[in-house]
Amino acid sequence: MRRLKVGLIGTGYMGKCHALAYGNVRAVFGDVPPVEKDMLCDVPAQKAEDLADQFGFARSTDSWQELVSDPNIDIISITTPNKFHKEMALSAIEHGKHVWCEKPLALTTNDATEMAEAARKAGVKTMVGYNYLKNPIIAHAKQLVEDGAIGRLLHFRGWVDEDYQADPSLAWTWRATKSEAGLGALGDLGCHLVSIAHELAGPIESLTADMATVYPERPMPEGDGMGKVENEDVATAICRFGSGILGTLSSSRSAWGRKNHLAWELHGDKGMLIYDQERMNELRLYQNEGPVSEQGFKTILSGPTHPHYAHFCPSAGHGLGFNELKVIELAEFLRAIDQGTRPYPDFDAALAFEKVIHAMAQSAEEKSWISL
């Protein structure tokens, strides 16, 4: 297999996650192409140089344009603030690079559509960081649904709550602006919930939603007055899936005590499934069978019988973490590049997820049902 050279743009939390994944993927999944951490980009130049050394990249630059146009690089990782995704991705695609981009794909559906069309036309492979889809226990939940373990699907209920904006005294950041972040809780959190809903219950066909900015102002970081919060803190939608079932989806970045409450219930006519990302190695299953006196939920622990878990650990109960999901995501991307298959979720799949969150925002503004 040909060695693939990597360029990383951005060195924040997700940049480090990408760097760790590139460093570990070949050791975990021996069947993927070898990768070489070639060039890292950040500003200023000294920061890029220091973090290239820390993350194990051979070269550094403070120019993303230099990185995406470098003829030696095969894969571009984009882990920057949201507003830069489109320009960087389109330039990388123009230079024939495969692109691994964090979510949301873009600030608007028009921009995301342009990115997806460009990738399709160029024939490059793309992957978007909806990493919760890669959890082995989520894959098992999907298999249970397909096997009829809970019968005919009736209802999906989902929440994604965090408290990183619950404190009104926290300083204003770029995440509060539509020009840099786009949507708020929906863009940061709600899109993950939509991806899970699609995975388990199928595409969403129509919806109605409302949203609110519960803290319309935040103190500026330098103590210079207050800054306006332009996007939503909370959002809730009622939706109808293509299969005909109903669902509810709620997102909040102002929910005290919730650290990563990406949680859902899937109800069927023979049972139900329950999951919470804060206990990411557990899945609860109820099946309406056997003596009534013995019925109840059982907890399934993620283990080596669930897809990809065994690559990391031979025993159930030890558990995987967030970074392992990024390694799984990258392994699937590398295989797609090597074998010429379609990775998931690519730009087209991410566009489908993000059309839903933008439809929620449109519905809230228009006070209407939106068909997708």
C-alpha positions as a LaTeX table, in Angstrom:
\begin{tabular}{lrrr}
\hline
Residue & $x$ (\AA) & $y$ (\AA) & $z$ (\AA) \\
\hline
Met1 & 0.00 & 0.00 & 0.00 \\
Arg2 & 1.20 & 3.49 & $-0.85$ \\
Arg3 & 2.19 & 5.69 & 2.08 \\
Leu4 & $-0.15$ & 8.69 & 2.38 \\
Lys5 & 1.22 & 12.04 & 3.50 \\
Val6 & $-0.92$ & 14.20 & 5.76 \\
Gly7 & $-1.32$ & 17.93 & 6.28 \\
Leu8 & $-3.12$ & 19.20 & 9.40 \\
Ile9 & $-4.70$ & 22.66 & 9.62 \\
Gly10 & $-5.50$ & 23.73 & 13.18 \\
Thr11 & $-4.04$ & 22.57 & 16.49 \\
Gly12 & $-6.85$ & 23.00 & 19.00 \\
Tyr13 & $-8.75$ & 20.17 & 20.64 \\
Met14 & $-9.83$ & 18.56 & 17.39 \\
Gly15 & $-6.45$ & 19.17 & 15.78 \\
Lys16 & $-4.84$ & 17.18 & 18.57 \\
Cys17 & $-7.48$ & 14.44 & 18.12 \\
His18 & $-6.60$ & 14.18 & 14.43 \\
Ala19 & $-2.87$ & 14.08 & 15.21 \\
Leu20 & $-3.41$ & 11.31 & 17.76 \\
Ala21 & $-5.52$ & 9.35 & 15.28 \\
Tyr22 & $-2.87$ & 9.59 & 12.57 \\
Gly23 & $-0.27$ & 8.43 & 15.07 \\
Asn24 & $-2.27$ & 5.40 & 16.23 \\
Val25 & $-4.37$ & 4.19 & 13.32 \\
Arg26 & $-1.79$ & 1.90 & 11.73 \\
Ala27 & $-0.97$ & 0.24 & 15.07 \\
Val28 & $-4.65$ & $-0.41$ & 15.78 \\
Phe29 & $-5.78$ & $-1.34$ & 12.25 \\
Gly30 & $-2.95$ & $-3.08$ & 10.44 \\
Asp31 & $-4.87$ & $-3.28$ & 7.16 \\
Val32 & $-4.95$ & 0.48 & 6.47 \\
Pro33 & $-2.40$ & 2.36 & 4.36 \\
Pro34 & 0.56 & 3.77 & 6.29 \\
Val35 & 0.39 & 7.51 & 6.93 \\
Glu36 & 3.13 & 10.08 & 7.38 \\
Lys37 & 2.51 & 13.25 & 9.40 \\
Asp38 & 4.14 & 15.65 & 6.97 \\
Met39 & 3.05 & 19.27 & 7.51 \\
Leu40 & 1.16 & 21.19 & 10.21 \\
Cys41 & $-0.35$ & 24.66 & 9.86 \\
Asp42 & $-1.27$ & 27.21 & 12.52 \\
Val43 & $-0.57$ & 30.84 & 13.36 \\
Pro44 & 1.74 & 32.34 & 14.37 \\
Ala45 & 4.63 & 30.51 & 12.75 \\
Gln46 & 6.36 & 29.77 & 16.06 \\
Lys47 & 3.22 & 28.09 & 17.41 \\
Ala48 & 3.05 & 25.95 & 14.28 \\
Glu49 & 6.71 & 24.97 & 14.65 \\
Asp50 & 6.33 & 24.10 & 18.33 \\
Leu51 & 3.19 & 22.02 & 17.83 \\
Ala52 & 4.58 & 20.27 & 14.77 \\
Asp53 & 7.35 & 19.04 & 17.04 \\
Gln54 & 4.87 & 18.07 & 19.77 \\
Phe55 & 2.44 & 16.33 & 17.41 \\
Gly56 & 5.15 & 14.59 & 15.38 \\
Phe57 & 4.87 & 16.44 & 12.06 \\
Ala58 & 7.99 & 16.81 & 9.92 \\
Arg59 & 7.30 & 20.36 & 8.75 \\
Ser60 & 5.29 & 23.43 & 9.75 \\
Thr61 & 3.87 & 26.53 & 8.11 \\
Asp62 & 1.70 & 29.51 & 8.98 \\
Ser63 & 0.11 & 29.46 & 5.52 \\
Trp64 & $-2.74$ & 27.04 & 4.91 \\
Gln65 & $-2.53$ & 27.91 & 1.21 \\
Glu66 & 1.03 & 26.58 & 1.16 \\
Leu67 & $-0.10$ & 23.38 & 2.87 \\
Val68 & $-3.05$ & 22.56 & 0.59 \\
Ser69 & $-1.05$ & 23.25 & $-2.57$ \\
Asp70 & 1.96 & 21.16 & $-1.56$ \\
Pro71 & 2.27 & 18.39 & $-4.19$ \\
Asn72 & 3.64 & 15.89 & $-1.66$ \\
Ile73 & 0.53 & 15.92 & 0.55 \\
Asp74 & $-2.34$ & 13.48 & $-0.08$ \\
Ile75 & $-4.77$ & 14.17 & 2.80 \\
Ile76 & $-5.80$ & 17.48 & 4.36 \\
Ser77 & $-7.29$ & 17.58 & 7.87 \\
Ile78 & $-9.35$ & 20.72 & 8.58 \\
Thr79 & $-9.91$ & 21.37 & 12.29 \\
Thr80 & $-10.30$ & 25.16 & 12.25 \\
Pro81 & $-13.22$ & 27.36 & 13.33 \\
Asn82 & $-16.27$ & 26.78 & 11.17 \\
Lys83 & $-16.00$ & 29.86 & 8.95 \\
Phe84 & $-12.77$ & 28.59 & 7.36 \\
His85 & $-14.01$ & 25.13 & 6.37 \\
Lys86 & $-15.43$ & 26.03 & 2.97 \\
Glu87 & $-12.50$ & 28.00 & 1.57 \\
Met88 & $-9.91$ & 25.53 & 2.82 \\
Ala89 & $-11.82$ & 22.46 & 1.65 \\
Leu90 & $-12.53$ & 23.85 & $-1.81$ \\
Ser91 & $-8.89$ & 24.79 & $-2.27$ \\
Ala92 & $-7.74$ & 21.35 & $-1.09$ \\
Ile93 & $-10.19$ & 19.66 & $-3.47$ \\
Glu94 & $-8.99$ & 21.88 & $-6.34$ \\
His95 & $-5.47$ & 20.61 & $-5.66$ \\
Gly96 & $-6.68$ & 16.99 & $-5.75$ \\
Lys97 & $-6.44$ & 16.29 & $-2.02$ \\
His98 & $-8.62$ & 13.98 & 0.04 \\
Val99 & $-10.25$ & 15.95 & 2.88 \\
Trp100 & $-11.07$ & 15.03 & 6.49 \\
Cys101 & $-13.08$ & 17.99 & 7.82 \\
Glu102 & $-14.62$ & 18.57 & 11.21 \\
Lys103 & $-18.32$ & 19.36 & 11.53 \\
Pro104 & $-20.33$ & 21.34 & 10.77 \\
Leu105 & $-19.27$ & 21.14 & 7.16 \\
Ala106 & $-20.06$ & 24.82 & 6.49 \\
Leu107 & $-21.99$ & 27.83 & 7.77 \\
Thr108 & $-24.87$ & 27.41 & 5.30 \\
Thr109 & $-26.43$ & 24.63 & 3.26 \\
Asn110 & $-25.52$ & 26.48 & 0.06 \\
Asp111 & $-21.86$ & 26.41 & 1.06 \\
Ala112 & $-22.06$ & 22.76 & 2.11 \\
Thr113 & $-23.73$ & 21.89 & $-1.21$ \\
Glu114 & $-20.93$ & 23.63 & $-3.11$ \\
Met115 & $-18.34$ & 21.65 & $-1.14$ \\
Ala116 & $-20.09$ & 18.33 & $-1.73$ \\
Glu117 & $-20.49$ & 19.00 & $-5.45$ \\
Ala118 & $-16.83$ & 20.00 & $-5.79$ \\
Ala119 & $-15.65$ & 16.80 & $-4.10$ \\
Arg120 & $-17.94$ & 14.68 & $-6.25$ \\
Lys121 & $-16.73$ & 16.34 & $-9.45$ \\
Ala122 & $-13.05$ & 16.03 & $-8.48$ \\
Gly123 & $-13.39$ & 12.39 & $-7.47$ \\
Val124 & $-11.60$ & 12.88 & $-4.15$ \\
Lys125 & $-12.59$ & 11.13 & $-0.93$ \\
Thr126 & $-14.03$ & 13.12 & 1.96 \\
Met127 & $-14.93$ & 12.42 & 5.57 \\
Val128 & $-16.69$ & 14.63 & 8.13 \\
Gly129 & $-16.15$ & 14.29 & 11.86 \\
Tyr130 & $-19.43$ & 12.79 & 13.03 \\
Asn131 & $-17.38$ & 10.48 & 15.20 \\
Tyr132 & $-20.18$ & 9.34 & 17.54 \\
Leu133 & $-21.46$ & 7.24 & 14.63 \\
Lys134 & $-18.30$ & 5.15 & 14.98 \\
Asn135 & $-18.99$ & 3.96 & 18.53 \\
Pro136 & $-19.15$ & 0.13 & 18.51 \\
Ile137 & $-22.20$ & 0.22 & 20.80 \\
Ile138 & $-24.04$ & 2.45 & 18.30 \\
Ala139 & $-23.21$ & $-0.04$ & 15.55 \\
His140 & $-24.65$ & $-2.77$ & 17.78 \\
Ala141 & $-27.80$ & $-0.72$ & 18.40 \\
Lys142 & $-28.28$ & $-0.38$ & 14.65 \\
Gln143 & $-27.85$ & $-4.13$ & 14.23 \\
Leu144 & $-30.44$ & $-4.80$ & 16.95 \\
Val145 & $-32.91$ & $-2.54$ & 15.13 \\
Glu146 & $-32.25$ & $-4.26$ & 11.80 \\
Asp147 & $-32.64$ & $-7.68$ & 13.44 \\
Gly148 & $-36.06$ & $-6.71$ & 14.81 \\
Ala149 & $-35.03$ & $-6.86$ & 18.47 \\
Ile150 & $-37.46$ & $-4.07$ & 19.38 \\
Gly151 & $-39.95$ & $-4.74$ & 16.60 \\
Arg152 & $-41.53$ & $-2.13$ & 14.39 \\
Leu153 & $-40.18$ & 1.35 & 15.13 \\
Leu154 & $-42.67$ & 3.76 & 16.69 \\
His155 & $-40.87$ & 6.81 & 18.06 \\
Phe156 & $-37.41$ & 8.40 & 18.38 \\
Arg157 & $-36.61$ & 10.80 & 21.23 \\
Gly158 & $-33.24$ & 12.53 & 21.40 \\
Trp159 & $-31.41$ & 15.13 & 23.46 \\
Val160 & $-27.95$ & 16.63 & 23.23 \\
Asp161 & $-27.16$ & 18.86 & 26.19 \\
Glu162 & $-23.94$ & 20.41 & 27.47 \\
Asp163 & $-23.21$ & 23.19 & 29.96 \\
Tyr164 & $-20.29$ & 24.96 & 28.28 \\
Gln165 & $-22.49$ & 28.07 & 27.92 \\
Ala166 & $-24.66$ & 27.61 & 31.02 \\
Asp167 & $-22.85$ & 30.30 & 33.02 \\
Pro168 & $-23.96$ & 33.78 & 31.86 \\
Ser169 & $-20.71$ & 35.30 & 33.16 \\
Leu170 & $-18.60$ & 33.32 & 30.68 \\
Ala171 & $-16.89$ & 35.55 & 28.13 \\
Trp172 & $-18.13$ & 36.12 & 24.60 \\
Thr173 & $-16.33$ & 34.05 & 21.93 \\
Trp174 & $-16.43$ & 33.58 & 18.16 \\
Arg175 & $-18.96$ & 30.80 & 18.70 \\
Ala176 & $-21.57$ & 33.49 & 19.42 \\
Thr177 & $-21.42$ & 34.97 & 15.91 \\
Lys178 & $-23.26$ & 33.78 & 12.82 \\
Ser179 & $-20.43$ & 34.98 & 10.57 \\
Glu180 & $-17.84$ & 32.74 & 12.26 \\
Ala181 & $-19.81$ & 29.88 & 13.83 \\
Gly182 & $-23.09$ & 29.85 & 11.90 \\
Leu183 & $-25.68$ & 28.14 & 14.06 \\
Gly184 & $-25.19$ & 27.83 & 17.82 \\
Ala185 & $-26.34$ & 24.78 & 19.78 \\
Leu186 & $-27.64$ & 23.20 & 16.57 \\
Gly187 & $-24.32$ & 23.57 & 14.75 \\
Asp188 & $-22.19$ & 22.48 & 17.70 \\
Leu189 & $-24.41$ & 19.75 & 19.12 \\
Gly190 & $-27.68$ & 19.19 & 17.30 \\
Cys191 & $-26.05$ & 17.97 & 14.11 \\
His192 & $-24.54$ & 15.05 & 16.05 \\
Leu193 & $-28.00$ & 14.09 & 17.29 \\
Val194 & $-29.38$ & 14.28 & 13.76 \\
Ser195 & $-26.61$ & 11.96 & 12.53 \\
Ile196 & $-27.56$ & 9.36 & 15.16 \\
Ala197 & $-31.27$ & 9.72 & 14.38 \\
His198 & $-30.55$ & 9.13 & 10.69 \\
Glu199 & $-28.41$ & 6.11 & 11.53 \\
Leu200 & $-31.04$ & 4.39 & 13.66 \\
Ala201 & $-34.41$ & 5.61 & 12.38 \\
Gly202 & $-33.67$ & 6.80 & 8.85 \\
Pro203 & $-33.81$ & 10.21 & 7.16 \\
Ile204 & $-36.02$ & 12.98 & 8.51 \\
Glu205 & $-38.73$ & 14.03 & 6.06 \\
Ser206 & $-40.30$ & 17.10 & 7.71 \\
Leu207 & $-40.17$ & 19.07 & 10.95 \\
Thr208 & $-41.26$ & 22.04 & 12.98 \\
Ala209 & $-38.97$ & 23.69 & 15.50 \\
Asp210 & $-38.37$ & 26.61 & 17.81 \\
Met211 & $-35.23$ & 27.96 & 19.41 \\
Ala212 & $-34.10$ & 30.64 & 21.84 \\
Thr213 & $-31.04$ & 32.61 & 22.86 \\
Val214 & $-31.35$ & 32.50 & 26.63 \\
Tyr215 & $-28.28$ & 34.70 & 27.21 \\
Pro216 & $-28.45$ & 37.39 & 24.48 \\
Glu217 & $-25.28$ & 39.12 & 25.71 \\
Arg218 & $-21.99$ & 38.02 & 27.21 \\
Pro219 & $-19.09$ & 40.02 & 28.68 \\
Met220 & $-16.31$ & 40.76 & 26.22 \\
Pro221 & $-13.07$ & 38.91 & 27.08 \\
Glu222 & $-11.04$ & 42.10 & 27.63 \\
Gly223 & $-13.66$ & 43.55 & 29.96 \\
Asp224 & $-14.84$ & 46.05 & 27.35 \\
Gly225 & $-18.62$ & 45.94 & 27.71 \\
Met226 & $-20.98$ & 43.26 & 26.46 \\
Gly227 & $-21.01$ & 41.34 & 23.18 \\
Lys228 & $-24.14$ & 40.21 & 21.36 \\
Val229 & $-24.92$ & 36.49 & 21.10 \\
Glu230 & $-26.32$ & 36.04 & 17.59 \\
Asn231 & $-27.19$ & 32.35 & 17.58 \\
Glu232 & $-29.30$ & 29.94 & 19.61 \\
Asp233 & $-28.56$ & 28.46 & 23.04 \\
Val234 & $-31.44$ & 25.97 & 22.94 \\
Ala235 & $-33.56$ & 24.39 & 20.19 \\
Thr236 & $-36.32$ & 21.79 & 20.02 \\
Ala237 & $-37.93$ & 20.09 & 17.02 \\
Ile238 & $-40.78$ & 17.72 & 16.32 \\
Cys239 & $-39.99$ & 15.70 & 13.24 \\
Arg240 & $-41.43$ & 13.02 & 11.00 \\
Phe241 & $-39.08$ & 10.44 & 9.54 \\
Gly242 & $-39.35$ & 9.05 & 6.04 \\
Ser243 & $-40.52$ & 5.77 & 7.56 \\
Gly244 & $-43.52$ & 7.59 & 9.02 \\
Ile245 & $-42.50$ & 7.54 & 12.69 \\
Leu246 & $-42.46$ & 10.69 & 14.81 \\
Gly247 & $-39.51$ & 12.03 & 16.76 \\
Thr248 & $-38.39$ & 14.85 & 19.01 \\
Leu249 & $-34.90$ & 16.37 & 18.98 \\
Ser250 & $-33.66$ & 18.88 & 21.58 \\
Ser251 & $-30.31$ & 20.66 & 21.89 \\
Ser252 & $-28.91$ & 22.94 & 24.59 \\
Arg253 & $-25.51$ & 24.42 & 25.32 \\
Ser254 & $-26.84$ & 25.95 & 28.56 \\
Ala255 & $-27.86$ & 22.82 & 30.49 \\
Trp256 & $-26.14$ & 22.83 & 33.88 \\
Gly257 & $-24.59$ & 19.52 & 34.86 \\
Arg258 & $-24.66$ & 18.04 & 31.37 \\
Lys259 & $-21.17$ & 17.44 & 29.99 \\
Asn260 & $-21.96$ & 15.41 & 26.88 \\
His261 & $-25.56$ & 14.28 & 27.22 \\
Leu262 & $-25.99$ & 12.99 & 23.67 \\
Ala263 & $-28.84$ & 10.69 & 24.61 \\
Trp264 & $-31.70$ & 8.98 & 22.84 \\
Glu265 & $-34.53$ & 6.49 & 23.18 \\
Leu266 & $-35.81$ & 4.40 & 20.30 \\
His267 & $-39.23$ & 2.88 & 20.92 \\
Gly268 & $-40.58$ & $-0.16$ & 19.07 \\
Asp269 & $-43.70$ & $-2.29$ & 19.38 \\
Lys270 & $-41.68$ & $-5.07$ & 21.08 \\
Gly271 & $-39.25$ & $-3.08$ & 23.21 \\
Met272 & $-36.93$ & $-0.09$ & 23.29 \\
Leu273 & $-33.29$ & 1.03 & 23.35 \\
Ile274 & $-31.75$ & 3.75 & 25.55 \\
Tyr275 & $-28.31$ & 5.35 & 25.23 \\
Asp276 & $-26.36$ & 8.23 & 26.82 \\
Gln277 & $-22.96$ & 9.34 & 25.52 \\
Glu278 & $-21.88$ & 10.17 & 29.08 \\
Arg279 & $-21.92$ & 6.38 & 29.58 \\
Met280 & $-20.69$ & 5.68 & 26.08 \\
Asn281 & $-19.88$ & 1.99 & 26.56 \\
Glu282 & $-23.39$ & 1.02 & 27.70 \\
Leu283 & $-26.62$ & 0.34 & 25.82 \\
Arg284 & $-29.89$ & $-0.44$ & 27.60 \\
Leu285 & $-32.34$ & $-2.84$ & 25.97 \\
Tyr286 & $-35.92$ & $-3.69$ & 26.99 \\
Gln287 & $-37.77$ & $-6.52$ & 25.26 \\
Asn288 & $-41.39$ & $-7.37$ & 25.95 \\
Glu289 & $-40.93$ & $-11.12$ & 26.30 \\
Gly290 & $-40.79$ & $-13.78$ & 28.99 \\
Pro291 & $-42.67$ & $-13.77$ & 32.32 \\
Val292 & $-43.88$ & $-10.32$ & 33.35 \\
Ser293 & $-42.26$ & $-10.84$ & 36.74 \\
Glu294 & $-38.85$ & $-11.10$ & 35.06 \\
Gln295 & $-39.13$ & $-8.30$ & 32.52 \\
Gly296 & $-36.91$ & $-5.24$ & 32.75 \\
Phe297 & $-34.08$ & $-3.36$ & 31.11 \\
Lys298 & $-30.75$ & $-5.07$ & 30.63 \\
Thr299 & $-27.46$ & $-3.22$ & 30.18 \\
Ile300 & $-25.22$ & $-4.30$ & 27.32 \\
Leu301 & $-21.54$ & $-3.47$ & 27.83 \\
Ser302 & $-19.49$ & $-2.64$ & 24.77 \\
Gly303 & $-17.07$ & $-5.45$ & 24.03 \\
Pro304 & $-15.05$ & $-7.34$ & 21.43 \\
Thr305 & $-18.15$ & $-8.84$ & 19.77 \\
His306 & $-19.13$ & $-5.31$ & 18.68 \\
Pro307 & $-17.52$ & $-3.97$ & 15.48 \\
His308 & $-13.99$ & $-2.55$ & 15.93 \\
Tyr309 & $-13.88$ & $-2.78$ & 19.75 \\
Ala310 & $-11.60$ & $-5.84$ & 19.64 \\
His311 & $-8.96$ & $-3.86$ & 17.74 \\
Phe312 & $-8.41$ & $-1.86$ & 20.93 \\
Cys313 & $-9.18$ & $-4.28$ & 23.76 \\
Pro314 & $-9.89$ & $-8.04$ & 24.09 \\
Ser315 & $-12.38$ & $-7.77$ & 26.97 \\
Ala316 & $-15.75$ & $-6.14$ & 27.59 \\
Gly317 & $-16.14$ & $-3.70$ & 30.44 \\
His318 & $-12.86$ & $-1.84$ & 29.91 \\
Gly319 & $-14.43$ & 0.62 & 27.49 \\
Leu320 & $-13.37$ & 2.89 & 24.67 \\
Gly321 & $-13.10$ & 6.69 & 24.69 \\
Phe322 & $-13.58$ & 9.67 & 22.39 \\
Asn323 & $-10.16$ & 9.40 & 20.75 \\
Glu324 & $-10.71$ & 5.75 & 19.86 \\
Leu325 & $-13.77$ & 6.81 & 17.85 \\
Lys326 & $-11.58$ & 9.19 & 15.85 \\
Val327 & $-9.17$ & 6.33 & 15.12 \\
Ile328 & $-12.07$ & 4.20 & 13.83 \\
Glu329 & $-13.28$ & 7.13 & 11.72 \\
Leu330 & $-9.82$ & 7.63 & 10.23 \\
Ala331 & $-9.35$ & 3.91 & 9.54 \\
Glu332 & $-12.56$ & 3.85 & 7.51 \\
Phe333 & $-11.44$ & 6.96 & 5.61 \\
Leu334 & $-8.04$ & 5.48 & 4.79 \\
Arg335 & $-9.60$ & 2.23 & 3.58 \\
Ala336 & $-11.92$ & 4.19 & 1.30 \\
Ile337 & $-8.96$ & 6.05 & $-0.19$ \\
Asp338 & $-7.02$ & 2.81 & $-0.68$ \\
Gln339 & $-9.91$ & 0.72 & $-2.03$ \\
Gly340 & $-11.81$ & 3.38 & $-3.97$ \\
Thr341 & $-14.99$ & 2.96 & $-1.91$ \\
Arg342 & $-17.25$ & 5.65 & $-0.46$ \\
Pro343 & $-16.46$ & 6.67 & 3.14 \\
Tyr344 & $-19.27$ & 7.52 & 5.53 \\
Pro345 & $-20.18$ & 10.15 & 6.41 \\
Asp346 & $-18.67$ & 12.01 & 3.45 \\
Phe347 & $-19.54$ & 15.56 & 2.38 \\
Asp348 & $-22.80$ & 14.37 & 0.79 \\
Ala349 & $-23.94$ & 12.58 & 3.95 \\
Ala350 & $-22.93$ & 15.52 & 6.14 \\
Leu351 & $-24.92$ & 17.81 & 3.85 \\
Ala352 & $-28.03$ & 15.69 & 4.51 \\
Phe353 & $-27.53$ & 16.01 & 8.30 \\
Glu354 & $-26.91$ & 19.73 & 8.11 \\
Lys355 & $-29.94$ & 20.39 & 5.92 \\
Val356 & $-31.96$ & 19.19 & 8.92 \\
Ile357 & $-30.45$ & 21.62 & 11.45 \\
His358 & $-30.81$ & 24.52 & 9.03 \\
Ala359 & $-34.43$ & 23.49 & 8.43 \\
Met360 & $-34.92$ & 23.69 & 12.21 \\
Ala361 & $-33.57$ & 27.25 & 12.21 \\
Gln362 & $-35.79$ & 28.14 & 9.24 \\
Ser363 & $-38.84$ & 26.64 & 10.94 \\
Ala364 & $-38.15$ & 28.59 & 14.12 \\
Glu365 & $-37.91$ & 31.81 & 12.15 \\
Glu366 & $-40.97$ & 31.17 & 9.97 \\
Lys367 & $-43.07$ & 29.37 & 12.62 \\
Ser368 & $-43.92$ & 26.66 & 10.10 \\
Trp369 & $-43.48$ & 23.01 & 9.13 \\
Ile370 & $-40.55$ & 22.48 & 6.76 \\
Ser371 & $-40.30$ & 19.62 & 4.27 \\
Leu372 & $-36.83$ & 18.33 & 3.46 \\
\hline
\end{tabular}
